[in-house]
Amino acid sequence: MAAMATASALLRCSRFLRACSAAKPFPNAFLISSAPLRARRGICRISASLDEEASAKAAAATADAGGLTIFDKIISKEIPSSIVYEDEKVLAFRDINPQAPVHVLVIPKLRDGLTQLGKAVPGHTEILGHLLYVARLVAEKEGILDGFRVVINNGPGACQSVYHLHLHVLGGRQMKWPPG
């Protein structure tokens, strides 16, 4: 029942977001103040945030079930991706929903219980260091070594949506502070 309600809410949110993105300004520009536009953008931003939070909560509910993630399917080449870097331990590919001109995900090929950073144990030290080093290699390859951000979302409170540890390498624009 809860899953059905979540799916229904997600569908309503996605319809609302499509409507917001399709909304056009009125033809008579002199009749518009900037306030309604800001309000509309604010509503879309809040709805997008709620949609993202609902997706993260749904993903967290099945995080430890041990099933394949979308990243496992990308690693096995079952799902195509735009690969930026690959070695025997990690895979780096472009995000399908980029939040910056450069947005690359770096993932370990072997999950080994590392579904999120909060579940790291001393045995994960080597792969964690390698993931960060590869983030640097990706930044250099993408021409953003002089300014990039590495983000790791941990758990539903941080809107983690795939429970296979992954780093977001973001750059190509000014990164504002604070994030989020």
Accessible surface in RSA format (square Angstrom, percent):
REM  Atomic radii and reference values for relative SASA: ProtOr
REM  Chains: A
REM  Algorithm: Lee & Richards
REM  Probe-radius: 1.40
REM  Slices: 20
REM RES _ NUM      All-atoms   Total-Side   Main-Chain    Non-polar    All polar
REM                ABS   REL    ABS   REL    ABS   REL    ABS   REL    ABS   REL
RES MET A   1   191.21  99.0 144.72  95.8  46.48 110.7 132.00 112.2  59.21  78.4
RES ALA A   2    79.91  73.5  68.10 105.1  11.81  26.9  74.49 104.9   5.42  14.4
RES ALA A   3    81.22  74.7  66.39 102.5  14.83  33.7  74.17 104.4   7.06  18.7
RES MET A   4   138.55  71.7 131.14  86.8   7.41  17.6  97.00  82.5  41.54  55.0
RES ALA A   5    61.73  56.8  50.18  77.4  11.54  26.3  57.96  81.6   3.77  10.0
RES THR A   6    43.77  31.1  39.28  39.8   4.49  10.7  18.36  24.7  25.41  38.4
RES ALA A   7    58.44  53.7  50.10  77.3   8.34  19.0  53.50  75.3   4.93  13.1
RES SER A   8    47.81  40.4  40.60  54.2   7.21  16.6  27.95  59.5  19.85  27.8
RES ALA A   9    32.60  30.0  31.84  49.1   0.76   1.7  32.41  45.6   0.19   0.5
RES LEU A  10    46.29  25.8  44.90  32.1   1.39   3.5  45.12  31.7   1.17   3.2
RES LEU A  11    86.54  48.2  82.73  59.2   3.82   9.6  86.09  60.5   0.46   1.2
RES ARG A  12   143.01  60.0 137.46  70.1   5.55  13.2  65.99  90.2  77.02  46.7
RES CYS A  13    27.70  21.0  25.28  28.2   2.42   5.7   2.38   6.0  25.32  27.3
RES SER A  14    34.72  29.3  33.10  44.2   1.62   3.7  29.47  62.8   5.25   7.4
RES ARG A  15   134.16  56.3 127.60  65.0   6.56  15.6  45.98  62.8  88.17  53.4
RES PHE A  16    80.47  40.3  75.18  46.6   5.29  13.8  80.09  48.6   0.38   1.1
RES LEU A  17    43.39  24.2  40.13  28.7   3.26   8.2  40.42  28.4   2.97   8.0
RES ARG A  18   144.78  60.8 140.61  71.7   4.17   9.9  74.62 102.0  70.16  42.5
RES ALA A  19    60.36  55.5  46.04  71.0  14.33  32.6  54.20  76.3   6.16  16.3
RES CYS A  20    21.20  16.0   7.49   8.4  13.71  32.2   4.83  12.2  16.37  17.6
RES SER A  21    96.19  81.3  57.78  77.1  38.41  88.5  53.64 114.2  42.55  59.6
RES ALA A  22    66.74  61.4  49.03  75.7  17.71  40.3  59.09  83.2   7.65  20.3
RES ALA A  23    43.95  40.4  16.85  26.0  27.11  61.7  27.52  38.8  16.43  43.5
RES LYS A  24   167.59  81.8 145.77  89.4  21.82  52.0 100.44  90.4  67.15  71.5
RES PRO A  25    97.06  70.7  85.07  77.5  11.99  43.6  85.27  70.4  11.79  73.3
RES PHE A  26   133.06  66.6 125.50  77.7   7.56  19.7 126.90  76.9   6.16  17.6
RES PRO A  27   130.52  95.1  93.02  84.8  37.49 136.3 105.79  87.3  24.73 153.7
RES ASN A  28    70.37  48.5  67.70  65.4   2.67   6.4   3.42   8.2  66.95  64.7
RES ALA A  29    76.93  70.7  65.92 101.7  11.01  25.0  66.16  93.2  10.77  28.5
RES PHE A  30   171.62  85.9 133.16  82.5  38.46 100.1 145.18  88.0  26.44  75.7
RES LEU A  31   122.53  68.2  88.65  63.4  33.88  85.2  93.17  65.4  29.36  79.0
RES ILE A  32    52.62  29.9  28.47  21.2  24.16  58.2  32.23  23.2  20.40  55.4
RES SER A  33    64.61  54.6  53.01  70.8  11.60  26.7  53.04 112.9  11.57  16.2
RES SER A  34    64.75  54.7  53.35  71.2  11.40  26.3  39.03  83.1  25.72  36.0
RES ALA A  35    54.94  50.5  50.91  78.6   4.03   9.2  52.15  73.4   2.79   7.4
RES PRO A  36    70.71  51.5  60.34  55.0  10.37  37.7  67.48  55.7   3.23  20.1
RES LEU A  37    61.98  34.5  61.90  44.3   0.08   0.2  61.90  43.5   0.08   0.2
RES ARG A  38   150.97  63.4 143.87  73.3   7.10  16.9  65.14  89.0  85.83  52.0
RES ALA A  39    56.89  52.3  44.67  68.9  12.22  27.8  56.10  79.0   0.80   2.1
RES ARG A  40    67.53  28.4  65.41  33.3   2.12   5.1  37.53  51.3  30.00  18.2
RES ARG A  41   136.10  57.1 131.55  67.1   4.55  10.8  41.50  56.7  94.60  57.3
RES GLY A  42    20.26  25.0   0.00   N/A  20.26  25.0  19.92  54.7   0.33   0.7
RES ILE A  43    88.84  50.6  87.39  65.1   1.46   3.5  88.21  63.5   0.63   1.7
RES CYS A  44    23.71  17.9  23.17  25.8   0.54   1.3  18.37  46.6   5.33   5.8
RES ARG A  45   163.53  68.7 156.74  79.9   6.79  16.2  71.74  98.1  91.78  55.6
RES ILE A  46   109.75  62.5 107.68  80.2   2.07   5.0 109.72  79.0   0.03   0.1
RES SER A  47    16.56  14.0  16.18  21.6   0.37   0.9   1.72   3.7  14.84  20.8
RES ALA A  48    41.86  38.5  38.29  59.1   3.56   8.1  39.05  55.0   2.81   7.4
RES SER A  49    44.89  37.9  41.99  56.0   2.90   6.7  23.67  50.4  21.22  29.7
RES LEU A  50    98.13  54.7  93.86  67.1   4.27  10.7  94.11  66.1   4.02  10.8
RES ASP A  51    30.02  21.0  29.90  29.8   0.12   0.3   0.68   1.6  29.33  29.3
RES GLU A  52    95.97  55.1  90.01  68.1   5.96  14.2  29.57  57.2  66.40  54.2
RES GLU A  53    67.60  38.8  67.08  50.7   0.52   1.2  18.92  36.6  48.68  39.7
RES ALA A  54    26.59  24.4  20.17  31.1   6.42  14.6  25.60  36.0   0.99   2.6
RES SER A  55    42.55  36.0  37.06  49.5   5.49  12.6  22.77  48.5  19.78  27.7
RES ALA A  56     0.02   0.0   0.02   0.0   0.00   0.0   0.02   0.0   0.00   0.0
RES LYS A  57   136.32  66.5 128.77  79.0   7.56  18.0  78.45  70.6  57.88  61.7
RES ALA A  58    46.09  42.4  30.46  47.0  15.64  35.6  39.79  56.0   6.30  16.7
RES ALA A  59    22.97  21.1  12.21  18.8  10.76  24.5  21.01  29.6   1.96   5.2
RES ALA A  60    31.25  28.7  15.88  24.5  15.37  35.0  16.24  22.9  15.00  39.7
RES ALA A  61    87.77  80.7  44.37  68.5  43.40  98.7  56.86  80.1  30.91  81.9
RES THR A  62    93.28  66.3  82.45  83.6  10.83  25.8  64.80  87.0  28.48  43.0
RES ALA A  63    15.21  14.0   6.52  10.1   8.69  19.8   9.44  13.3   5.77  15.3
RES ASP A  64   105.90  74.2  70.59  70.3  35.31  83.5  40.71  95.8  65.19  65.0
RES ALA A  65    84.57  77.8  40.32  62.2  44.25 100.7  52.55  74.0  32.03  84.8
RES GLY A  66    61.75  76.2   0.00   N/A  61.75  76.2  33.74  92.6  28.01  62.7
RES GLY A  67    46.00  56.7   0.00   N/A  46.00  56.7  39.62 108.7   6.38  14.3
RES LEU A  68   128.86  71.8  97.49  69.7  31.38  78.9  97.49  68.5  31.38  84.4
RES THR A  69    21.35  15.2  14.65  14.9   6.71  16.0  21.35  28.7   0.00   0.0
RES ILE A  70    78.41  44.6  69.67  51.9   8.74  21.1  71.32  51.4   7.09  19.2
RES PHE A  71     9.64   4.8   9.64   6.0   0.00   0.0   9.64   5.8   0.00   0.0
RES ASP A  72    23.80  16.7  18.27  18.2   5.54  13.1   7.44  17.5  16.36  16.3
RES LYS A  73    70.80  34.5  70.16  43.0   0.64   1.5  14.34  12.9  56.46  60.1
RES ILE A  74    12.06   6.9  11.96   8.9   0.11   0.3  11.96   8.6   0.11   0.3
RES ILE A  75    33.63  19.1  24.72  18.4   8.91  21.5  24.84  17.9   8.79  23.9
RES SER A  76    73.23  61.9  41.76  55.7  31.47  72.5  50.18 106.8  23.06  32.3
RES LYS A  77   108.04  52.7  84.90  52.1  23.13  55.1  80.39  72.4  27.64  29.4
RES GLU A  78   117.73  67.6  84.05  63.6  33.68  80.2  43.71  84.5  74.02  60.4
RES ILE A  79    55.87  31.8  54.99  41.0   0.88   2.1  55.18  39.7   0.69   1.9
RES PRO A  80   121.00  88.2  99.00  90.2  22.00  80.0 107.74  89.0  13.26  82.4
RES SER A  81    40.47  34.2   4.62   6.2  35.85  82.6  15.55  33.1  24.92  34.9
RES SER A  82    61.27  51.8  48.59  64.8  12.68  29.2  35.25  75.1  26.02  36.5
RES ILE A  83    67.98  38.7  36.31  27.1  31.67  76.3  36.31  26.1  31.67  85.9
RES VAL A  84     6.03   4.0   0.58   0.5   5.46  13.1   4.18   3.6   1.86   5.0
RES TYR A  85    56.25  26.3  50.48  28.7   5.77  15.0  39.78  29.9  16.47  20.3
RES GLU A  86    73.14  42.0  45.78  34.6  27.36  65.1  17.56  34.0  55.58  45.4
RES ASP A  87    27.68  19.4  16.08  16.0  11.60  27.4  25.32  59.6   2.36   2.4
RES GLU A  88   139.21  79.9 109.91  83.2  29.30  69.8  65.65 127.0  73.56  60.1
RES LYS A  89    73.15  35.7  66.92  41.1   6.23  14.8  48.45  43.6  24.70  26.3
RES VAL A  90     0.00   0.0   0.00   0.0   0.00   0.0   0.00   0.0   0.00   0.0
RES LEU A  91     0.09   0.1   0.09   0.1   0.00   0.0   0.09   0.1   0.00   0.0
RES ALA A  92     0.00   0.0   0.00   0.0   0.00   0.0   0.00   0.0   0.00   0.0
RES PHE A  93     6.25   3.1   6.25   3.9   0.00   0.0   6.25   3.8   0.00   0.0
RES ARG A  94    99.42  41.7  94.72  48.3   4.71  11.2  40.47  55.3  58.96  35.7
RES ASP A  95    24.63  17.3  15.99  15.9   8.65  20.4   1.27   3.0  23.36  23.3
RES ILE A  96   170.05  96.8 136.25 101.5  33.80  81.5 142.99 103.0  27.06  73.4
RES ASN A  97   101.10  69.7  97.46  94.2   3.65   8.8  25.52  61.4  75.58  73.1
RES PRO A  98    78.51  57.2  59.52  54.3  18.99  69.0  59.52  49.1  18.99 118.0
RES GLN A  99   102.31  57.2  87.65  64.1  14.66  34.9  40.25  85.7  62.06  47.1
RES ALA A 100    10.17   9.3   0.00   0.0  10.17  23.1   6.28   8.8   3.89  10.3
RES PRO A 101    96.71  70.5  54.47  49.7  42.24 153.6  67.74  55.9  28.97 180.1
RES VAL A 102    16.31  10.7  16.03  14.5   0.28   0.7  16.31  14.2   0.00   0.0
RES HIS A 103    10.72   5.9   5.98   4.2   4.74  12.1   5.98   6.2   4.74   5.5
RES VAL A 104     0.00   0.0   0.00   0.0   0.00   0.0   0.00   0.0   0.00   0.0
RES LEU A 105    11.04   6.1  11.04   7.9   0.00   0.0  11.04   7.8   0.00   0.0
RES VAL A 106     0.00   0.0   0.00   0.0   0.00   0.0   0.00   0.0   0.00   0.0
RES ILE A 107     0.00   0.0   0.00   0.0   0.00   0.0   0.00   0.0   0.00   0.0
RES PRO A 108     0.62   0.5   0.62   0.6   0.00   0.0   0.62   0.5   0.00   0.0
RES LYS A 109    56.73  27.7  42.13  25.9  14.60  34.8  22.28  20.1  34.45  36.7
RES LEU A 110   139.11  77.5 131.11  93.8   8.00  20.1 131.87  92.6   7.25  19.5
RES ARG A 111    40.21  16.9  37.04  18.9   3.16   7.5  15.01  20.5  25.19  15.3
RES ASP A 112    92.93  65.1  72.21  71.9  20.72  49.0  18.89  44.5  74.03  73.8
RES GLY A 113    51.64  63.7   0.00   N/A  51.64  63.7  35.66  97.9  15.98  35.8
RES LEU A 114     1.28   0.7   1.28   0.9   0.00   0.0   1.28   0.9   0.00   0.0
RES THR A 115    12.14   8.6  12.14  12.3   0.00   0.0  11.50  15.5   0.63   1.0
RES GLN A 116    27.67  15.5  27.67  20.2   0.00   0.0   0.00   0.0  27.67  21.0
RES LEU A 117    70.81  39.4  65.04  46.5   5.78  14.5  65.04  45.7   5.78  15.6
RES GLY A 118    59.29  73.1   0.00   N/A  59.29  73.1  27.01  74.1  32.28  72.3
RES LYS A 119    85.72  41.8  71.57  43.9  14.14  33.7  58.63  52.8  27.08  28.8
RES ALA A 120    37.33  34.3  13.39  20.7  23.94  54.5  13.62  19.2  23.71  62.8
RES VAL A 121    83.33  54.8  75.17  68.0   8.17  19.7  80.60  70.0   2.73   7.4
RES PRO A 122   123.25  89.8 107.00  97.5  16.26  59.1 114.19  94.3   9.07  56.4
RES GLY A 123    70.06  86.4   0.00   N/A  70.06  86.4  40.00 109.8  30.06  67.3
RES HIS A 124    10.58   5.8  10.35   7.2   0.23   0.6   7.93   8.2   2.64   3.1
RES THR A 125    93.97  66.8  89.22  90.4   4.75  11.3  74.25  99.7  19.71  29.8
RES GLU A 126   119.21  68.4 105.49  79.8  13.73  32.7  57.07 110.4  62.15  50.7
RES ILE A 127    32.79  18.7  31.10  23.2   1.70   4.1  31.53  22.7   1.27   3.4
RES LEU A 128    39.05  21.7  37.76  27.0   1.30   3.3  37.82  26.6   1.23   3.3
RES GLY A 129    39.59  48.8   0.00   N/A  39.59  48.8  33.31  91.4   6.27  14.1
RES HIS A 130    41.55  22.7  36.27  25.2   5.28  13.5  26.95  27.8  14.60  17.0
RES LEU A 131     0.42   0.2   0.42   0.3   0.00   0.0   0.42   0.3   0.00   0.0
RES LEU A 132    99.82  55.6  93.32  66.8   6.50  16.3  93.67  65.8   6.15  16.5
RES TYR A 133   119.83  55.9 114.12  64.9   5.71  14.9  83.68  62.9  36.15  44.6
RES VAL A 134     0.00   0.0   0.00   0.0   0.00   0.0   0.00   0.0   0.00   0.0
RES ALA A 135     0.97   0.9   0.97   1.5   0.00   0.0   0.97   1.4   0.00   0.0
RES ARG A 136    91.51  38.4  91.18  46.5   0.33   0.8  31.42  42.9  60.10  36.4
RES LEU A 137    42.21  23.5  38.43  27.5   3.78   9.5  38.99  27.4   3.22   8.7
RES VAL A 138     0.51   0.3   0.00   0.0   0.51   1.2   0.48   0.4   0.03   0.1
RES ALA A 139     0.00   0.0   0.00   0.0   0.00   0.0   0.00   0.0   0.00   0.0
RES GLU A 140    89.90  51.6  76.85  58.1  13.05  31.1  24.42  47.2  65.48  53.5
RES LYS A 141   138.13  67.4 102.35  62.8  35.79  85.2  78.58  70.7  59.56  63.4
RES GLU A 142    41.81  24.0  18.58  14.1  23.23  55.3   5.43  10.5  36.38  29.7
RES GLY A 143    63.50  78.3   0.00   N/A  63.50  78.3  35.72  98.0  27.77  62.2
RES ILE A 144    11.08   6.3  10.12   7.5   0.97   2.3  11.08   8.0   0.00   0.0
RES LEU A 145    76.61  42.7  60.39  43.2  16.22  40.8  60.50  42.5  16.10  43.3
RES ASP A 146   147.50 103.3 101.35 100.9  46.16 109.1  53.39 125.7  94.11  93.9
RES GLY A 147    41.64  51.4   0.00   N/A  41.64  51.4  34.57  94.9   7.07  15.8
RES PHE A 148    65.06  32.5  34.90  21.6  30.16  78.5  34.96  21.2  30.10  86.2
RES ARG A 149    50.25  21.1  46.02  23.5   4.23  10.1  22.49  30.7  27.76  16.8
RES VAL A 150    49.60  32.6  22.57  20.4  27.03  65.1  22.57  19.6  27.03  73.3
RES VAL A 151    44.77  29.5  41.16  37.3   3.60   8.7  44.77  38.9   0.00   0.0
RES ILE A 152    52.36  29.8  26.33  19.6  26.03  62.7  26.33  19.0  26.03  70.6
RES ASN A 153    37.79  26.1  34.69  33.5   3.09   7.4   0.44   1.1  37.34  36.1
RES ASN A 154    59.62  41.1  47.67  46.1  11.96  28.8  19.78  47.6  39.84  38.5
RES GLY A 155     5.16   6.4   0.00   N/A   5.16   6.4   5.16  14.2   0.00   0.0
RES PRO A 156    59.64  43.5  53.12  48.4   6.51  23.7  53.47  44.1   6.16  38.3
RES GLY A 157    85.30 105.2   0.00   N/A  85.30 105.2  46.58 127.8  38.73  86.7
RES ALA A 158    44.29  40.7  26.10  40.3  18.19  41.4  36.38  51.2   7.91  21.0
RES CYS A 159    25.72  19.5  20.55  22.9   5.17  12.2   4.80  12.2  20.92  22.6
RES GLN A 160     1.18   0.7   0.83   0.6   0.35   0.8   0.35   0.7   0.83   0.6
RES SER A 161    61.96  52.4  48.65  64.9  13.31  30.7  21.98  46.8  39.98  56.0
RES VAL A 162    27.85  18.3  24.87  22.5   2.99   7.2  27.85  24.2   0.00   0.0
RES TYR A 163    11.22   5.2   7.95   4.5   3.27   8.5   7.95   6.0   3.27   4.0
RES HIS A 164     0.00   0.0   0.00   0.0   0.00   0.0   0.00   0.0   0.00   0.0
RES LEU A 165     0.87   0.5   0.73   0.5   0.14   0.3   0.87   0.6   0.00   0.0
RES HIS A 166    10.29   5.6   8.39   5.8   1.90   4.9   1.33   1.4   8.96  10.4
RES LEU A 167     1.53   0.9   1.53   1.1   0.00   0.0   1.53   1.1   0.00   0.0
RES HIS A 168    23.96  13.1  23.96  16.7   0.00   0.0  21.49  22.1   2.47   2.9
RES VAL A 169     0.00   0.0   0.00   0.0   0.00   0.0   0.00   0.0   0.00   0.0
RES LEU A 170    20.02  11.1  20.02  14.3   0.00   0.0  20.02  14.1   0.00   0.0
RES GLY A 171     0.01   0.0   0.00   N/A   0.01   0.0   0.01   0.0   0.00   0.0
RES GLY A 172    43.57  53.7   0.00   N/A  43.57  53.7  19.85  54.5  23.72  53.1
RES ARG A 173   119.58  50.2  96.46  49.2  23.12  55.1  58.20  79.5  61.38  37.2
RES GLN A 174   130.39  72.9 113.39  82.9  17.00  40.5  44.23  94.2  86.15  65.3
RES MET A 175    29.54  15.3  18.54  12.3  11.00  26.2  15.49  13.2  14.05  18.6
RES LYS A 176   144.92  70.7 138.82  85.2   6.10  14.5  96.70  87.0  48.21  51.4
RES TRP A 177   193.26  77.6 160.68  77.8  32.58  76.5 136.49  72.8  56.77  92.1
RES PRO A 178   105.21  76.7  92.86  84.6  12.36  44.9  92.86  76.7  12.36  76.8
RES PRO A 179    71.12  51.8  48.38  44.1  22.74  82.7  54.76  45.2  16.36 101.7
RES GLY A 180   125.37 154.6   0.00   N/A 125.37 154.6  75.21 206.4  50.16 112.3
END  Absolute sums over single chains surface
CHAIN  1 A    11239.5       8725.6       2513.9       7267.6       3971.9
END  Absolute sums over all chains
TOTAL         11239.5       8725.6       2513.9       7267.6       3971.9
